[in-house]
Amino acid sequence: MPIDREATLKQADKLIKQGKLDAAIAEYVRLIDDQPHDWTTINALGDLYLRARNNEKAIEQYIRVADHQFAEGFFPKSAALYKKALKLDPELGHITVSRPLPLGLHYPFDWGFVPSTKAEDGDPLDAMLHGPGTGAPGTVVVARLLGVLKVEQNRKQGPGRQRNDRLFLAPLQGAHGDSPKDVLSFAPRLRSELEDFFVWSTRWEKKDLRFLGWGGIDEAETILAAAERAARGGHS
């Protein structure tokens, strides 16, 4: 039986004014259960979770809405929400630096991750954006796959090894229209230097990187699809 959405929103607003955020959140969850594609309400629920200092749940709602906006082609709106989610660390409420690069090193191209993915190490898929210049931190770039550098490393927790592949992409609308066809068209020296960069950038992390070879666009798409399914909890 459909719920009275207007009455439920009024009740949630009353609870918010009383400082009963958990109860208000429960009302918003009821609204979303009733209409799972009410993106405005989902975004509002994210704001409520943020007020309740539940950053992890807030991020979950923001990413859910941003993914929808991205799929519908509303790229500026989705980028703003992705950026909002990026600013929320579960502990500090900010982006944090995981580690500095060793002295003398810098990223050869923009470095980031693919939103709404989960790699074998539990993090989003690593991604390097091939192109001239440097982008603004925290922005989302619409890009196409170029391929993948397949990487194996020590597990974060416990013994054994795990995959930690690096996807390579190019902006969908390159500034000069001269982006490579795929990673297999990279010059051999460029591929070797990129491998050297990843080795030296993790020199002090005890990851013991091993490269399993370069893969083209089809192989990268397979890896990306698996990481997207993992982020959804294994659902197709």
N, C-alpha and C positions, 0 to 999 in steps of 0.2 A: 504494500500500500504506500503510495507516495506521501512524503511528509509535507507539512506546511512550511515551505521554505522561508516565507516572510516572517512567520512567528519564530522559527528557529534562529534566524539571523538576529531578531530583536532580543531573544533570550541570550544569545552569544554576546551581543553588545552589552547587555546588562551585566553579564558575568565579568566581562573585561573591565567595566567601570568599577566593579567590586573587587578587582584584583584577583579574581578566581580564574587564572589563565588555563589551568588544566581542564576545568569544567567547560570553558569556552572552546578549547581545542576539541573536546569530545563532541560538541555541537557541530563544529565545522567538519569533523570527520564524518558525522552523520549526513551532512549535506553532500559531501563528496561521494559517499557510498551510494547515495540516491542518484546523483548525476556525476559519474566518474570523469566526464569531459568538461566540467565546469572550471575552465582554466583560471578565471578570475578568483574563484573561491579557493582553488588550490594554491595560487600565489598568496592569497590572504592568509591561508593556513601556514605557509612558510614564514610570513611575517610574525604570526602568533608564536610559532615555535622559537623564532629568534628572540622575541620578548621574554619567552620562558627560559631562555638560555640553553635551549636544546638545538645547538647549531647543526648537529648531524641530521636531525629530522628537517630542519629548515633547508639545508642544502638539497636534501632529497626532493622536496617540493619544487624548489627553484629549478633544479635540473629537469624535472618532469615537464614543467611548463616550457623551459627553454628548448628542450628536444622537440616539443610540439611546434613551437614557433619556427624553429629551424626547418623542420620538415615541410611546413607550409610556406616557406620562402620569406618569412619575416626576419631577415638576417640581423638588422640593427637591434630589434627588440630581443632576439635570442642572445646576441652578443652581450647586451647589457645585463641580462639575467645570468649568463655564464660567468661574467665578470663579478657579479654580486656573489655568486656561489664561491668563486675562487678566493674571495676576500675572507671567507669564513673558515678558519681552522677550528676543529672540534674542541680544542683546548683554549686557544688564545683569541679566536675571533679574527684572525688576520692570516694573510699568506706568510709562510715561514720559509727560510732558506734551509734546504736539506743539507747542503754542504758547499763550501767554496771550492772553486777549481784550484788546482795546484798553481803555484807561481809560474807565470809565463804562458799559461794556456788561456784561450778564449774559444767560445763556440764558433765553429766555422760557418754555421747557418743558424737561423732561429731554432730554438729548442723548446719543446713543450710536450703536450700529450693530446690524445684524442678523447674528447668528452664522452661520457656514458659508455666507457669500455672498462673491462677488468682483465688484466693480463694474469699470467700464471703466478707472478709474485704478489698479486693482490692489489697492485696499483693500476691506474689507467695505462693504456699502451703508450710507450714513449714514441715521440714523433719529432723528426727534423724537417724543417721547411726549407727546401732548396730555393734560393732566390737572392737577388742583390739587396743590400741594405739591411736594416734592422727594424723589426716591427715593434709596436708598443706592448709592453708587458700586460698580460691579463686579457688581451683581445682574442676573439675567435676569428679564424681565417678560413674562408671557404676554399677548399683545396682538393686536388685530385691525387690519387695514389701514384707513386712512381715505382714502388717496390719495397723490399725489406732486407735488412741485414739481420740474419738469424744469429742469435747470441744465446749462449748458455753460461750460467754463473752459479756460484755457491748460493744455497738457500739462505734467506734472511734469518730463519729460525730453524735450528736443528741441522742434522747432517744431510748430505745429498746435494744434488744439483737441480736447477730449474731454468726454464727458458725466460729470457728477458729481451725480446726482439726489439729492434728499432725500425719503425716505419719511416719511409721517406715520402714526402709529398711536395707538390708545387702549387702555388696559388692558382686558383681556377682562372683568375684574370691577371696574368702576369703583366708587369709594367712594360716589358719590351717584346713580349710574344716569342721569346727565345728559350723557354724552359725545355729541359731534356725530355725525350720520349719516355724513358724509364731509367732505373738505376743501372741496368745492363748496358746503357749507352754512356754511362760515366766513363771517363778515362781510367784505365787501370791504376794509374798513380793516384788519382783522386780517391778511388775506393780504398787503396792501401793507406792513404793518409787519414781517411775517416776512421778506419779500423785502429790506427795508431792513436788517434785522438781519444777514442773510447777506452782504450787500454790505459792511457796515461791519466785521463780524467778520473778514473776509479783506482788509481795507483795505491791509495792509502785506505781503501775500503774493504780489502780482503775478499773481493768478489771473484778473483781468478777467472776473468772472462775468457771464453773460448768461442771462436767464430765458426759457425756451421755453414757459411756460404751466403751468397746474395741470391735473392729471389725476385722475380719480376712481379708485375701487377697482379696476375692471377693468384699467385701465392700470397701476396700481401692482402688481397681481398678475402681469402680464406681465413687468414689469421685475424683480420679485423672482424669478420662475421662471428667467429668463435668468441672473441673478447666482448662483443656486443651482447651475445647470448649470455655469457657469464655475468655481465653487469645486470641483466634482467633476472638473474637467479636461475639461469638455464632454460628459460622459456623462449620459444621461437617467436 
